Amino acid sequence: MGKLHTPRPKTSDRTSFQPSIRPFAPPSAVRRSIVPSSVRSSVDGHREPAAGLIQRAVYGTMKEMLVNEFPGFADTLAQPSDDILLHWAEAQSVLPYVDFMNVPNADPKVDPNVRRADGRRTVKFDRTNPKNWDPHFFLAAIIHELIHVASALKYQKHLRPGGPRGNDYLNLHLPQPVGAVGLEGLTHNQSASLGRQVAILNANWGDLMSICDEDYNNMDADDASKAHMKHVKERVVYGGGASLKETDTVLFDLNFYMVQKDLEYTATFKFARRMLHEAYDRRNTPGTLARRVDKEAYLFQFWKW
């Protein structure tokens, strides 16, 4: 794993940007009042509680969304890397399919069980960050949810109508269905493909965990970055434990957070970056199956993910 290590910089030369903060939504944002009823119906009969939900907002750009929904956090964002900008642009591309809903005490979440009649996804959150999450992770969590929407829109899963809720958020392409549908809403050939691909994803996450453990253990106890790496370890455990639906999203929030915390020098970042690129390429290339990421590859061997 020495191939992945580079010397840690003494200081960061990254500059931060501070978007202007306005107390109102821009003209390009569309806001609609919630119908004052206790429930709302969706296309499949699912009933969504409306109590306490006052306003929905749709934005055309990430800057508009951040400035208007998260004015207390928008100025904490350091300049994103080229890798992050690639996914930032993808998150922005799905904004037309997303409504933001400020809900007291809600963690950032796109609910996979709610299927709205208009086809839009709802991202719920509490803009005050009531659990006092690190501001960089709080922003990463919002964009994490937008990558969930990108996964739902871009992965071709060929799902049969009426299958279990949540399958449209799988982080995999699946083949055309052949034969009868099982209890999980997939045919036998789809389930077999899913099993093979998840085994590959889990192997990648296992390698990332071993690399992350080594980085963490090699940090001095008084290194301020050790607390940040502890958060990274927790995200790796979460992503690897739910790779079926969280691979793409957690890889984004990992990379975003590590850039903000100046952890790009670590072997963990370099391998997670390869995994991020593999997922991005697969998500945006129809029919591409999950691939192993080579932890022994040199930095210039970008084709080895």
C-alpha positions in Angstrom: 0.0 0.0 0.0 3.0 2.3 0.0 2.2 3.0 -3.7 -0.8 5.0 -2.6 0.9 7.2 0.0 2.2 10.6 -0.7 3.8 13.1 1.8 1.3 15.1 3.8 1.4 18.8 3.0 2.5 21.1 5.9 -0.3 23.6 5.2 -3.3 23.9 2.9 -3.2 26.4 0.1 -6.9 25.9 -0.6 -9.0 29.0 -0.6 -12.6 29.2 0.4 -15.5 30.9 -1.3 -18.5 32.6 0.4 -21.6 32.9 -1.8 -23.7 35.9 -1.2 -26.6 35.2 1.2 -30.1 36.3 0.4 -33.0 35.9 2.8 -35.4 35.0 0.0 -35.7 32.5 -2.8 -34.5 33.6 -6.2 -37.0 33.9 -9.1 -35.7 30.7 -10.6 -36.7 28.8 -7.5 -40.3 27.4 -7.5 -42.0 27.4 -4.2 -45.4 25.8 -3.6 -47.5 25.7 -0.5 -48.5 22.3 0.9 -52.2 21.5 0.7 -53.4 21.8 4.3 -54.5 18.3 4.9 -53.3 15.6 7.2 -52.3 13.2 4.4 -51.4 13.3 0.7 -52.0 10.5 -1.8 -49.3 9.3 -4.2 -49.5 7.3 -7.4 -49.5 3.9 -5.7 -51.8 4.8 -2.8 -49.1 5.4 -0.3 -50.1 8.1 2.2 -47.6 10.7 3.1 -48.0 12.8 6.3 -48.3 16.5 5.6 -48.4 17.8 9.2 -45.7 20.4 9.8 -44.7 20.6 6.1 -45.1 24.2 5.1 -43.2 24.8 1.9 -41.4 23.0 -0.9 -38.7 24.6 -3.0 -37.2 23.6 -6.3 -33.9 25.1 -7.5 -32.0 25.3 -10.7 -28.5 25.5 -9.3 -26.6 24.2 -6.4 -25.6 27.7 -5.4 -29.2 28.8 -5.2 -30.1 25.7 -3.2 -27.2 26.2 -0.7 -27.7 29.9 -0.2 -31.4 29.7 0.3 -31.8 26.5 2.2 -28.5 26.5 4.2 -27.4 30.1 4.7 -25.6 29.2 7.9 -23.5 26.6 6.2 -23.0 27.8 2.6 -19.9 29.9 3.5 -18.1 26.9 5.2 -17.4 25.2 1.8 -13.8 25.1 0.6 -13.1 25.0 -3.1 -14.1 21.6 -4.4 -11.6 19.4 -6.2 -12.1 18.4 -9.8 -13.4 15.1 -8.7 -16.0 16.7 -6.4 -17.0 19.2 -9.1 -17.8 16.3 -11.4 -20.3 14.9 -8.9 -21.4 18.4 -7.9 -22.5 18.9 -11.5 -24.4 15.6 -11.5 -26.1 16.6 -8.2 -27.1 19.8 -9.8 -28.4 18.0 -12.9 -31.0 16.2 -10.8 -32.3 19.3 -9.0 -35.3 19.6 -11.5 -36.4 16.2 -10.1 -36.2 17.2 -6.4 -38.2 19.2 -4.0 -36.6 20.3 -0.7 -38.7 20.2 2.4 -37.7 21.7 5.7 -38.9 19.4 8.4 -38.1 20.0 12.1 -35.6 17.5 13.5 -35.3 15.5 10.2 -32.0 14.1 9.1 -31.3 14.7 5.4 -33.1 11.9 3.6 -34.9 11.1 0.4 -37.6 8.7 1.3 -37.5 5.6 -0.9 -40.9 4.5 0.2 -42.8 7.6 -1.0 -43.8 7.5 -4.7 -45.3 10.8 -5.6 -47.8 11.2 -8.4 -45.7 13.9 -10.2 -42.6 11.6 -10.2 -40.5 14.0 -8.1 -38.4 13.0 -5.2 -38.6 14.8 -1.9 -35.5 15.5 0.2 -36.4 16.2 3.8 -34.0 18.0 6.2 -33.9 20.4 9.1 -31.8 23.4 7.9 -30.8 24.3 11.5 -28.7 21.1 11.8 -30.3 20.2 15.1 -27.8 17.3 15.8 -24.9 19.7 15.4 -23.2 17.7 12.7 -19.9 18.9 11.4 -20.9 21.6 8.8 -18.9 19.9 6.0 -20.6 16.6 6.6 -24.0 18.3 6.9 -23.5 19.7 3.4 -22.1 16.4 2.2 -25.2 14.6 3.5 -27.5 16.9 1.5 -25.6 16.1 -1.7 -25.5 12.4 -0.7 -29.3 12.5 -1.0 -29.1 14.1 -4.5 -26.7 11.3 -5.6 -29.4 8.8 -4.5 -31.8 10.5 -6.9 -29.1 10.3 -9.7 -28.8 6.6 -9.0 -32.6 6.2 -9.2 -32.6 8.0 -12.5 -29.5 6.6 -14.2 -29.1 3.0 -13.2 -31.1 0.7 -15.6 -32.7 -1.9 -13.3 -35.6 -3.1 -15.6 -37.8 -3.5 -12.6 -41.3 -5.0 -13.0 -44.2 -2.7 -12.0 -45.4 -3.1 -8.5 -42.2 -4.4 -7.0 -41.0 -3.7 -3.5 -40.4 0.0 -2.7 -36.8 1.1 -2.7 -35.5 -1.1 -5.5 -35.2 2.0 -7.8 -32.4 3.2 -5.5 -30.2 0.2 -6.2 -26.6 1.2 -7.1 -26.4 -1.3 -9.9 -27.5 -2.0 -13.5 -29.5 -5.1 -13.8 -30.3 -7.2 -16.9 -33.7 -7.5 -18.6 -36.0 -9.7 -16.5 -36.4 -13.3 -17.6 -39.0 -15.6 -16.0 -41.1 -15.2 -12.9 -40.6 -12.4 -10.3 -39.5 -13.5 -6.8 -40.5 -12.0 -3.5 -37.8 -9.3 -3.7 -39.3 -8.1 -6.9 -36.5 -9.4 -9.2 -36.4 -12.4 -11.5 -33.9 -15.2 -10.9 -31.4 -13.8 -13.5 -31.6 -10.3 -12.0 -31.1 -11.7 -8.5 -28.0 -13.7 -9.7 -26.5 -10.6 -11.3 -27.2 -8.5 -8.1 -25.5 -11.1 -6.0 -22.4 -11.2 -8.1 -22.1 -7.5 -8.3 -22.7 -6.9 -4.6 -19.8 -9.4 -3.8 -17.5 -7.2 -5.9 -18.7 -4.0 -4.2 -18.2 -5.6 -0.8 -14.7 -6.7 -1.8 -13.8 -3.1 -2.8 -15.2 -1.8 0.5 -13.2 -4.4 2.4 -10.0 -3.2 0.8 -11.0 0.4 1.7 -11.6 -0.5 5.3 -8.2 -2.1 5.6 -6.5 0.9 4.1 -8.5 3.3 6.3 -7.5 1.3 9.4 -3.9 1.5 8.5 -4.1 5.3 8.0 -6.0 5.8 11.2 -3.6 3.6 13.3 -0.5 5.4 11.9 -1.8 8.9 13.0 -0.5 10.3 16.2 -2.9 10.5 19.0 -2.6 14.3 19.2 -3.0 14.7 15.4 -6.1 17.0 14.9 -6.9 14.9 11.7 -7.4 11.7 13.7 -10.9 12.8 14.7 -11.7 13.4 11.1 -10.4 10.0 10.1 -12.6 8.5 12.8 -15.6 10.0 11.0 -14.2 8.6 7.7 -13.9 5.1 9.3 -17.5 5.3 10.4 -18.7 6.2 6.9 -16.7 3.4 5.4 -18.3 0.9 7.7 -21.8 2.3 6.8 -21.1 2.3 3.1 -19.7 -1.2 3.1 -22.5 -2.5 5.2 -25.2 -1.2 2.8 -23.3 -1.4 -0.5 -26.4 -2.3 -2.5 -27.9 1.2 -2.1 -25.2 3.3 -0.5 -22.0 2.8 -2.5 -22.3 5.8 -4.8 -23.7 8.1 -2.2 -21.3 7.4 0.6 -18.3 7.5 -1.7 -19.3 11.0 -2.6 -19.8 12.2 1.0 -16.5 10.5 1.9 -14.5 12.3 -0.8 -16.3 15.6 -0.2 -15.5 15.5 3.5 -11.9 14.4 3.1 -11.2 17.3 0.6 -12.7 19.8 3.1 -10.6 18.3 5.9 -7.3 18.2 3.9 -7.0 14.4 4.0 -6.2 14.1 0.3 -2.7 13.0 1.2 -3.9 9.7 2.7 -4.0 6.3 1.1 -7.7 6.1 2.1 -8.5 9.2 0.0 -6.6 7.8 -3.0 -8.4 4.5 -3.0 -11.8 6.0 -2.2 -11.2 8.3 -5.2 -10.7 5.3 -7.4 -13.9 3.7 -6.1 -15.7 7.0 -6.7 -14.6 7.1 -10.3 -15.6 3.5 -10.9 -19.1 4.2 -9.5 -19.5 7.4 -11.5 -18.4 5.7 -14.7 -20.7 2.7 -14.1 -23.7 4.8 -13.1 -23.4 6.9 -16.3 -22.6 3.9 -18.7 -25.8 1.8 -19.2 -25.2 -1.9 -18.7 -21.8 -1.7 -17.1 -21.4 -4.1 -14.2 -19.6 -3.6 -10.9 -15.8 -3.9 -11.2 -13.0 -4.6 -8.8 -10.8 -1.6 -7.9 -7.1 -2.3 -7.8 -5.5 -1.2 -4.6 -2.1 -2.0 -5.9 -2.4 0.3 -8.9 0.0 3.2 -9.3 -1.5 6.7 -9.3 -1.0 7.2 -13.0 -2.9 3.9 -13.8 -6.3 5.6 -13.8 -7.7 2.9 -16.1 -7.4 0.4 -13.2 -9.8 2.5 -11.1 
